[in-house]
Amino acid sequence: MSNSSSPKDPPGGNTFSIGRSLPIDPKLINELERQTYGIANDLEAMLRNLHSQMFEASVLTSASFDVYKQAVLNHGEVLKDASNKTRELIEMCVRLDKEFANVQIMANNIKSIKQQVDVLHAAVGK
């Protein structure tokens, strides 16, 4: 770049030229540089915001995995407890069934005794 006046440059030397290209106004370069800094600052702010949002999403995702893990563990404990209670209920039903078998035998014996008493009563009552 040249900042000196040449016969092609307007008076005052306020333009730049590169080789055989057209002269460039320094105000235009300054404005372009100002806009470039503005865009760069906006991009930097946007990337910081994106980084912050990604970090927050990562924290929330991690927390959701922790909640899911705890829910699975709790669900497993509930299923284990329900399974144990079901097993206990089945064992109790088996015991009751055995006890009722004895009660059924006793009931049959009582019926037999009652029939014998009725027969005896009928024989005495004649």
DOKE-416616 format. One line per 10 residues: their letters; for each residue y, x, z negated of C-alpha. Coordinates in Angstrom, 1 decimal, always signed. Layout:
N
A) Y,X,Z ~ ...;
//
This chain:
126
MSNSSSPKDP) +0.0,+0.0,+0.0 ~ +3.5,+1.2,+0.7 ~ +6.5,+0.2,-1.3 ~ +9.0,+2.1,+0.9 ~ +11.2,+0.5,+3.5 ~ +10.2,+1.0,+7.1 ~ +11.8,-0.3,+10.3 ~ +9.5,-3.3,+10.3 ~ +10.2,-4.2,+6.6 ~ +13.1,-6.4,+5.7;
PGGNTFSIGR) +15.9,-4.7,+3.8 ~ +15.4,-4.1,+0.1 ~ +11.7,-3.0,+0.4 ~ +10.3,-6.1,-1.4 ~ +7.2,-6.4,+0.7 ~ +3.8,-4.7,+0.9 ~ +1.9,-4.0,+4.1 ~ -1.6,-2.6,+4.6 ~ -2.1,-0.7,+7.9 ~ -1.2,-2.9,+10.8;
SLPIDPKLIN) -1.4,-6.2,+8.8 ~ +1.5,-8.5,+8.1 ~ +3.7,-7.8,+5.2 ~ +2.7,-9.5,+1.9 ~ +5.3,-11.0,-0.5 ~ +5.0,-9.5,-4.0 ~ +5.9,-12.9,-5.5 ~ +2.9,-14.3,-3.7 ~ +0.7,-11.6,-5.1 ~ +2.1,-12.1,-8.6;
ELERQTYGIA) +1.5,-15.9,-8.3 ~ -2.0,-15.3,-7.1 ~ -2.6,-12.9,-10.0 ~ -1.2,-15.4,-12.5 ~ -3.5,-18.2,-11.1 ~ -6.4,-15.8,-11.1 ~ -5.8,-15.1,-14.8 ~ -5.5,-18.8,-15.5 ~ -8.8,-19.5,-13.7 ~ -10.5,-16.6,-15.5;
NDLEAMLRNL) -9.2,-17.9,-18.9 ~ -10.4,-21.4,-18.1 ~ -13.8,-20.0,-17.0 ~ -14.0,-18.0,-20.2 ~ -13.2,-21.1,-22.3 ~ -15.7,-23.2,-20.4 ~ -18.4,-20.5,-20.9 ~ -17.6,-20.3,-24.7 ~ -17.8,-24.1,-24.9 ~ -21.1,-24.1,-22.9;
HSQMFEASVL) -22.4,-21.3,-25.2 ~ -21.5,-23.4,-28.3 ~ -23.1,-26.5,-26.9 ~ -26.3,-24.6,-25.9 ~ -26.4,-23.1,-29.4 ~ -26.0,-26.6,-30.9 ~ -28.7,-28.0,-28.6 ~ -31.0,-25.1,-29.6 ~ -30.4,-25.9,-33.3 ~ -31.0,-29.6,-32.8;
TSASFDVYKQ) -34.2,-28.9,-30.8 ~ -35.5,-26.6,-33.5 ~ -34.7,-29.2,-36.1 ~ -36.5,-31.9,-34.1 ~ -39.6,-29.6,-33.8 ~ -39.5,-29.2,-37.6 ~ -39.3,-33.0,-38.1 ~ -42.1,-33.5,-35.5 ~ -44.2,-30.9,-37.3 ~ -43.6,-32.5,-40.7;
AVLNHGEVLK) -44.4,-35.9,-39.2 ~ -47.7,-34.6,-37.8 ~ -48.6,-33.0,-41.2 ~ -47.7,-36.2,-43.1 ~ -49.6,-38.3,-40.6 ~ -52.6,-36.0,-41.0 ~ -52.4,-36.4,-44.8 ~ -52.2,-40.2,-44.5 ~ -55.2,-40.2,-42.1 ~ -57.2,-38.0,-44.5;
DASNKTRELI) -56.3,-40.2,-47.4 ~ -57.2,-43.4,-45.5 ~ -60.5,-41.8,-44.4 ~ -61.3,-40.8,-48.0 ~ -60.5,-44.4,-49.3 ~ -62.6,-45.9,-46.5 ~ -65.5,-43.6,-47.5 ~ -65.1,-44.7,-51.1 ~ -65.0,-48.3,-50.1 ~ -68.2,-47.9,-48.1;
EMCVRLDKEF) -69.9,-46.2,-51.0 ~ -68.8,-48.9,-53.4 ~ -70.2,-51.6,-51.0 ~ -73.5,-49.8,-50.8 ~ -73.7,-49.7,-54.6 ~ -72.7,-53.4,-54.8 ~ -75.4,-54.2,-52.2 ~ -78.0,-52.4,-54.3 ~ -76.8,-54.2,-57.4 ~ -76.8,-57.6,-55.6;
ANVQIMANNI) -80.4,-56.8,-54.5 ~ -81.3,-56.7,-58.2 ~ -79.3,-59.8,-58.9 ~ -81.1,-61.5,-56.0 ~ -84.5,-60.5,-57.5 ~ -83.3,-61.8,-60.8 ~ -82.1,-65.1,-59.2 ~ -85.5,-65.5,-57.5 ~ -87.2,-64.9,-60.9 ~ -84.9,-67.5,-62.6;
KSIKQQVDVL) -85.8,-70.0,-59.8 ~ -89.4,-69.3,-60.3 ~ -89.1,-69.7,-64.1 ~ -87.1,-72.9,-63.6 ~ -89.8,-74.3,-61.3 ~ -92.4,-73.4,-63.9 ~ -90.3,-75.1,-66.6 ~ -89.9,-78.1,-64.5 ~ -93.6,-78.3,-63.9 ~ -94.2,-77.8,-67.6;
HAAVGK) -91.6,-80.4,-68.4 ~ -93.2,-82.8,-66.0 ~ -96.6,-82.1,-67.5 ~ -95.4,-82.7,-71.0 ~ -93.4,-85.8,-70.1 ~ -96.4,-87.6,-68.7;
//
